[in-house]
C-alpha cells in the first residue's frame, strides 16, 4: 500500500509529462489513418505497371492538342487548326497552365489508319524523352482527328482538365464514345460478345469506342500506342486488323482499367447518332445493326452557335444523357458536313475579331 501511494504521488507530480507522452503515442498510432482520409482513391487503386494517372494539380499542366493530317490543305484541318489556336489565345494567358498544338503527320504520307498510330507513338516517345520525370504527370495529350472542331469559347482550360479528371472514372485514358459498333465493318454477335459484353441492346446512346478522339497522360498513352502497334492478328480480315478503331476496341477489352469511354460527352461528342425504335420487332442487336433493323441512321445535326459568345451548344441525343457543351466535336466518316462546320469556324472567326482575341 505504501508503494502504491508513493507511485501515485510521483504520477500526479509529473502529470503534464505523462500527458505529453500519451499524446505523442496516440498521434503516432492514428497518423496513417488521418493521412489516408486525404488519399486520392484513384491513384491508391492503381495496379497497372508503369502507368501514371494524370490529374489537375497545383502544379502547372501542359495540354497538348494533337492531330494527324498529311494533307494540310484539307479544309477540315483548317477548322481544327484555327479552333485550336482560338482556344489557346483565349485561355492560356489567364491560366497557370499551358496549351501546345501539334500536327504529328506534317510531311508524312497517308498509308491507312495505322499512320495515325505510328506517328502518335513517335510523337509521345519524343516528348517522354524530352521531359523530366517530375514533369511527366503534368503533361496531358488530347488527340482528335482533323475532322474535329474545338468548342473554344464554351469551356476554359481548367474546365477541360477538370472534366477529364471526372469523366475518366479512375482510368488514365479517356476515349470518345459513339453509338455505333464499327471496326471497319459492322460488329457481329461474336464481336459484341468479346469487345462489348455489357453493351445495351437496341440503344442509340454512345457506348462504343471511337478511335478518333482520346485523352490521357504521356505514360498511359505510350503504353496504349505500343500495344496497338504490336497487336497480333487473331483471325480477322486484314482490313479489320489494320483498322485503328478495331485495335483500340480490342485493347480496351483486354485492359478495361486503362481506358474509360466518354459516354456522357464530357470532352468528346460525335455529330452522328441513330434513331432506334425499341418497339419494332427484331431489335435484338445494338450499334449499326440496331439502327438498321430498328430505325435509321442520322447524319449531322446542327448545333446552336451564340454569335455573341461564340459558344456552340449541341442538342442532347434523344433518350441519352450527356453534356450539351462538349469541348471537341467530331464529324466522323460519312457524317462530314463541311458547310455546317465551316460556317461555325467562320462565325467564330468573326466573334474572335469582335472580341479582339
Residue pairs with C-beta under 8 A, 6 or more apart in sequence:
11 18
40 55
41 170
42 53
42 55
42 170
43 53
45 170
46 53
47 257
48 172
48 223
48 255
48 257
48 258
50 219
50 223
51 172
51 217
51 219
51 220
51 223
51 258
52 136
52 137
52 172
52 217
52 219
52 220
53 170
53 172
53 217
53 220
54 137
54 138
54 139
54 140
54 172
54 216
54 217
54 218
54 220
55 137
55 165
56 158
56 161
56 162
56 165
57 137
57 138
59 137
59 138
60 96
60 97
60 98
60 138
61 97
61 98
61 138
61 139
61 140
61 161
62 97
62 98
62 99
62 100
62 138
62 139
62 140
63 97
63 98
63 99
63 100
63 140
63 142
63 157
63 160
63 161
64 100
64 101
64 102
64 127
64 139
64 140
64 141
64 142
65 84
65 87
65 88
65 99
65 100
65 101
65 102
65 142
65 144
65 150
66 101
66 102
66 103
66 104
66 120
66 123
66 141
66 142
66 143
66 144
67 77
67 80
67 102
67 103
67 104
67 105
67 143
67 144
67 145
67 146
67 148
68 103
68 104
68 105
68 108
68 115
68 116
68 119
68 120
68 143
68 145
68 146
69 77
69 80
69 103
69 105
69 106
69 146
70 105
70 106
70 107
70 108
70 109
70 110
70 115
71 77
71 110
72 103
72 106
74 146
75 338
75 342
76 146
76 147
76 331
76 336
76 338
76 341
77 103
77 146
78 345
79 149
79 341
79 342
79 344
79 345
80 144
80 146
80 147
80 148
80 149
80 150
81 101
81 103
82 345
82 349
83 149
83 150
83 151
83 152
83 345
83 348
84 101
84 150
84 152
85 101
86 150
86 152
86 153
86 348
86 352
86 357
87 99
87 150
87 152
87 157
88 99
88 101
89 352
89 357
90 152
90 153
90 156
90 357
91 99
91 156
91 157
92 98
92 99
92 157
94 156
95 156
95 157
95 158
97 157
97 158
97 161
99 157
102 123
103 146
104 119
104 120
104 122
104 123
105 115
105 116
105 119
108 115
108 119
109 115
112 242
113 211
113 242
113 243
113 244
113 245
114 229
114 242
114 244
116 145
116 244
117 225
117 228
117 229
117 244
117 247
118 229
120 143
120 221
120 225
121 222
121 225
121 226
121 228
121 229
124 141
124 218
124 221
124 222
124 225
125 222
127 139
127 141
127 218
128 136
128 218
128 219
128 222
131 139
131 218
136 217
136 218
136 219
137 217
139 217
139 218
140 161
140 164
140 215
140 216
140 217
140 218
141 215
141 216
141 217
141 218
141 221
142 160
142 213
142 214
142 215
142 267
142 328
143 213
143 214
143 215
144 150
144 212
144 213
144 268
144 328
144 330
145 212
145 213
145 330
145 332
147 212
147 330
147 331
147 332
147 336
148 212
148 213
148 328
148 329
148 330
148 331
149 312
149 328
149 329
149 330
149 331
149 341
149 344
149 345
150 327
150 328
150 329
151 311
151 312
151 325
151 326
151 327
151 328
151 329
152 310
152 348
153 309
153 310
153 311
153 312
153 348
153 351
154 311
154 312
154 313
154 325
154 326
154 327
155 163
155 325
155 327
160 267
160 327
163 266
163 267
163 323
163 327
164 174
164 215
164 266
164 267
166 266
167 174
167 260
167 262
167 264
167 266
167 267
168 174
168 216
168 260
169 260
170 257
170 260
171 257
171 258
171 259
171 260
172 216
172 217
172 219
172 220
172 258
173 214
173 215
173 216
173 217
173 220
173 221
173 224
173 258
173 259
173 260
174 214
174 215
174 216
174 259
174 260
174 261
174 262
174 267
174 268
175 209
175 210
175 211
175 213
175 214
175 215
175 248
175 252
175 259
175 260
175 261
175 262
176 206
176 209
176 210
176 211
176 212
176 213
176 214
176 261
176 262
176 267
176 268
176 269
176 270
176 328
176 330
177 206
177 207
177 208
177 209
177 210
177 261
177 262
177 263
177 265
177 268
177 270
178 206
178 208
178 209
178 210
178 270
178 272
178 332
179 203
179 204
179 205
179 206
179 207
179 208
179 270
179 272
179 273
179 274
179 287
179 291
179 317
180 186
180 208
180 272
180 274
180 287
180 288
180 291
180 297
181 187
181 191
181 192
181 195
181 196
181 199
181 208
181 286
181 287
181 288
181 289
182 208
182 245
182 287
182 288
183 191
183 195
183 240
183 243
183 245
183 246
183 249
184 239
184 240
184 243
184 245
184 246
185 237
185 239
185 240
186 287
186 288
186 289
186 292
187 195
187 196
187 208
187 287
187 288
187 289
189 285
192 199
192 285
192 286
192 287
194 253
195 249
195 250
195 252
195 253
196 207
196 208
196 249
196 253
196 286
199 207
199 208
199 286
199 287
200 207
200 286
201 283
201 284
201 285
201 286
201 290
202 276
202 278
202 283
202 284
202 285
202 286
202 290
202 294
203 276
203 286
203 290
203 319
204 273
204 274
204 275
204 276
204 290
204 291
204 295
204 317
204 318
204 319
204 320
205 263
205 317
205 319
205 320
206 261
206 262
206 263
206 265
206 270
206 273
206 317
206 320
206 322
207 261
207 263
207 286
208 249
208 261
208 287
209 245
209 248
209 249
209 252
209 259
209 261
210 245
210 268
210 270
210 330
210 332
211 244
211 245
211 247
211 248
211 249
212 245
212 330
212 332
213 267
213 268
213 328
213 330
214 221
214 248
215 267
216 224
220 258
223 258
224 248
224 251
224 255
224 258
224 259
227 251
227 255
228 244
228 247
228 248
228 251
231 241
231 247
231 250
231 251
233 241
234 250
236 246
240 246
241 247
248 259
251 258
251 259
252 258
252 259
252 261
262 268
263 322
264 321
264 322
264 323
265 322
265 323
265 326
266 323
266 326
267 326
267 327
267 328
268 326
268 327
268 328
268 330
269 314
269 322
269 323
269 326
269 328
269 329
269 330
270 330
270 332
270 335
271 300
271 301
271 314
271 329
271 330
271 331
271 332
271 335
271 337
272 297
272 298
272 299
272 300
272 331
272 332
272 333
272 335
273 298
273 301
273 317
273 318
274 288
274 290
274 291
274 295
274 296
274 297
274 298
275 291
275 295
275 296
275 298
275 318
276 283
276 290
276 291
276 294
276 295
276 319
277 283
277 294
277 295
278 294
280 293
280 294
280 295
282 293
282 294
283 290
283 293
283 294
284 293
285 293
288 297
291 297
299 334
299 335
299 337
300 331
300 335
300 336
300 337
300 340
301 314
301 315
302 340
303 312
303 313
303 314
303 315
303 329
303 344
304 312
304 313
304 314
304 315
305 311
305 312
305 344
305 347
305 348
306 312
306 313
307 347
307 350
307 351
308 351
309 351
310 347
310 348
310 351
310 352
310 355
311 325
312 325
312 329
312 344
313 324
313 325
314 324
314 325
314 326
314 329
315 324
316 322
316 324
329 341
331 337
331 341
